[in-house]
Amino acid sequence: MIEFWAAISLGLISSLHCAGMCGPIAFALPLDRSSWASKTTGALVYNSGRIATYAVLGGLFGLLGKAFFTAGLQRGVSIAVGVFFVLAVLIPLITKQGLFLEKWGFQFIGKFKGIFQTQFKKRNAVGLLTIGAINGLLPCGMVYLGLAAAVSTGNWLDGSLFMVFFGLGTLPMMFAASVMSDLLSSQLRGRLRRAVPYLVMVMGVLFILRGMNLGIPYVSPTIDRVEPGITECE
């Protein structure tokens, strides 16, 4: 449960970033705006596609984390994730550049540009779901942080659920951006984005404390070593 609360918190923090970076996509969604019900349904379908992509990615990264947990490295993984969070804030501040992963990601996602444009021309649920699913693959430093945290869950199911809760944390802001775009001015989005680094730094420190095994409830609970099972054949 601690991981899932962390996922929702990280999602809420990420949504401040999303309002600035992915907001334009949400604003331009081909929603049926003839009624509040149709507009709301379309926004939910779009966000469902986005969260579904997060769930698949989270499952893959959680499966990667299982190897570390089997080797008894769960504490080290938690500390490494926390350090990654802190560096994700400090490196762009020092170098005045974004994470190199985002630059690589933009090159990769360029292959989906044609599909993305085609779906924007549609005005149906399939198109919105596809836009959401592709949106989940867009290069985003906050999603990378979420996936790094998914590794620390140690199995594919919890990794997938972590990213589902992460996505649910981003839902209020992204839903508002889809159906109430007039309320989120560019100035407000800029202010929200400026708060993100401080909140990410706090999350990073919490992950480091969690891995230090200090026995502090909810902050640094005791993590038991997971020993690999040994099967004896008779």
C-alpha positions in Angstrom: 0.0 0.0 0.0 2.9 2.4 0.7 4.1 1.9 -2.9 0.6 2.7 -4.3 0.2 5.8 -2.2 3.6 6.9 -3.5 2.4 6.2 -7.0 -0.7 8.4 -6.6 1.4 11.1 -5.0 3.9 10.9 -7.9 1.1 11.0 -10.4 -0.4 14.2 -8.8 3.1 15.8 -8.9 3.5 14.7 -12.5 0.2 16.1 -13.5 1.6 19.6 -12.8 4.2 18.8 -15.4 1.7 17.2 -17.7 -0.5 20.4 -17.7 2.4 22.2 -19.3 3.9 19.5 -21.6 0.9 17.4 -22.6 -1.7 20.0 -22.0 -1.8 21.1 -25.7 -2.7 17.5 -26.8 -5.5 17.4 -24.2 -6.8 20.8 -25.3 -6.9 19.7 -29.0 -8.6 16.3 -28.5 -11.3 15.7 -31.1 -14.0 15.4 -28.5 -17.7 15.6 -29.3 -18.5 18.8 -27.5 -22.2 18.8 -28.3 -23.0 17.9 -24.7 -21.2 17.6 -21.3 -21.9 13.8 -21.2 -20.2 13.2 -24.6 -17.3 15.5 -23.8 -16.7 13.8 -20.5 -17.0 10.3 -22.0 -14.5 11.1 -24.7 -12.0 12.5 -22.1 -12.3 9.4 -20.0 -11.7 7.1 -23.1 -8.6 9.1 -24.0 -7.2 8.9 -20.4 -8.1 5.2 -20.3 -5.8 4.6 -23.3 -3.0 6.6 -21.6 -3.3 4.7 -18.3 -3.5 1.3 -20.1 -0.1 2.1 -21.8 1.3 3.0 -18.4 0.1 -0.3 -17.0 1.8 -2.4 -19.7 5.1 -0.5 -19.2 4.8 -0.8 -15.5 4.4 -4.5 -15.7 7.5 -4.9 -17.9 9.6 -2.7 -15.5 8.2 -4.5 -12.5 9.3 -7.8 -14.0 12.8 -6.3 -14.4 12.8 -5.5 -10.7 11.9 -9.0 -9.8 15.5 -10.1 -10.7 16.9 -7.5 -8.3 14.5 -8.6 -5.5 15.4 -12.3 -5.9 19.0 -11.3 -5.5 18.2 -9.5 -2.3 18.9 -6.1 -3.7 15.5 -4.4 -3.0 17.0 -1.9 -0.5 19.7 -0.9 -3.1 17.0 -0.6 -5.8 15.0 1.8 -3.6 18.0 3.9 -2.9 19.0 3.9 -6.6 15.5 5.0 -7.6 15.7 7.8 -5.0 19.1 8.9 -6.3 17.7 8.8 -9.9 14.8 11.2 -8.8 17.3 13.6 -7.2 19.6 13.6 -10.2 16.6 14.1 -12.5 16.1 17.4 -10.8 19.8 18.4 -10.4 21.2 17.5 -13.8 18.8 19.7 -15.8 19.4 22.6 -13.3 23.2 22.3 -13.7 23.4 21.6 -17.4 20.4 23.7 -18.4 19.2 20.8 -20.5 16.6 18.1 -20.2 17.2 14.4 -19.5 18.9 12.7 -22.4 16.2 10.0 -22.3 13.7 12.5 -23.4 15.8 13.5 -26.4 16.1 9.8 -27.4 12.4 9.3 -26.8 11.5 12.1 -29.2 13.4 10.4 -32.0 11.7 7.1 -31.2 8.2 8.5 -31.0 8.6 10.2 -34.4 7.8 6.9 -36.0 4.3 7.1 -34.6 3.7 10.7 -35.9 1.6 9.5 -38.9 -0.7 7.3 -36.8 -1.1 10.1 -34.3 -2.2 12.6 -36.9 -4.6 10.1 -38.5 -6.3 9.4 -35.2 -6.7 13.2 -34.5 -8.9 13.4 -37.6 -11.4 10.9 -36.2 -14.1 11.7 -33.8 -14.9 8.3 -32.2 -13.9 6.3 -29.2 -11.3 4.2 -31.0 -9.5 7.3 -32.2 -9.5 8.8 -28.7 -8.3 5.5 -27.1 -5.5 5.2 -29.7 -4.4 8.8 -29.0 -4.3 8.1 -25.3 -2.3 4.9 -25.8 0.2 6.7 -28.0 0.3 9.6 -25.6 1.4 7.1 -22.9 4.5 6.4 -25.0 5.5 10.1 -25.4 8.9 10.9 -24.0 8.3 12.3 -20.5 10.7 12.6 -17.6 8.0 12.2 -15.1 6.9 8.9 -16.7 10.5 7.7 -16.6 10.5 8.4 -12.9 7.3 6.4 -12.4 8.8 3.5 -14.3 12.0 3.6 -12.2 9.8 3.4 -9.1 7.8 0.5 -10.7 11.1 -1.4 -10.8 11.3 -1.1 -7.0 8.0 -3.0 -6.6 9.8 -6.2 -7.5 7.1 -8.0 -9.6 5.1 -7.4 -12.8 1.7 -7.2 -11.1 2.7 -4.6 -8.6 4.7 -2.7 -11.2 1.6 -2.6 -13.4 -0.6 -1.5 -10.6 1.9 1.1 -9.5 1.7 2.7 -13.0 -2.1 2.4 -13.0 -2.2 4.4 -9.7 0.4 6.8 -11.1 -2.0 7.3 -14.1 -4.9 7.8 -11.8 -2.9 10.5 -9.9 -2.5 12.4 -13.2 -6.2 12.0 -14.1 -7.8 15.0 -12.4 -5.5 17.5 -14.1 -5.5 15.8 -17.5 -9.3 15.4 -17.3 -9.6 19.1 -16.5 -7.3 20.0 -19.4 -9.5 18.0 -21.8 -12.9 19.3 -20.8 -12.2 22.6 -19.1 -9.2 23.9 -21.1 -10.2 27.5 -20.6 -9.5 27.3 -16.9 -5.8 26.4 -17.4 -4.0 29.4 -18.9 -0.4 29.2 -20.1 0.6 31.3 -17.2 -1.0 29.0 -14.7 0.6 25.9 -16.4 4.0 27.6 -16.2 3.6 28.2 -12.4 2.5 24.6 -11.9 5.6 23.2 -13.8 8.0 25.3 -11.6 6.7 23.5 -8.5 7.5 20.1 -9.9 11.3 19.9 -9.2 10.9 20.6 -5.5 8.2 17.9 -5.1 10.2 15.3 -7.1 13.2 16.0 -4.8 11.0 15.2 -1.8 9.9 12.0 -3.4 13.5 11.1 -4.2 14.5 11.6 -0.5 11.6 9.4 0.6 12.7 6.6 -1.7 16.3 6.9 -0.3 15.0 6.8 3.3 12.8 3.8 2.4 15.9 1.8 1.2 17.9 2.7 4.3 15.8 0.3 6.4 15.6 2.7 9.4 12.5 1.0 10.8 10.4 4.3 10.7 6.8 3.5 9.9 5.6 4.8 6.5 8.9 6.6 5.9 11.6 4.0 6.2 9.9 0.7 7.1 11.9 -2.5 7.6 12.4 -4.4 4.3 13.0 -8.1 4.7 15.5 -9.7 2.5 13.9 -12.0 -0.1 16.0 -15.2 -0.4 15.8 -17.1 -3.7 13.9 -20.4 -3.4 15.8 -23.6 -3.7 14.1 -26.8 -4.9 15.6 -30.1 -4.0 14.9 -33.1 -6.3 14.6 -36.5 -4.6 
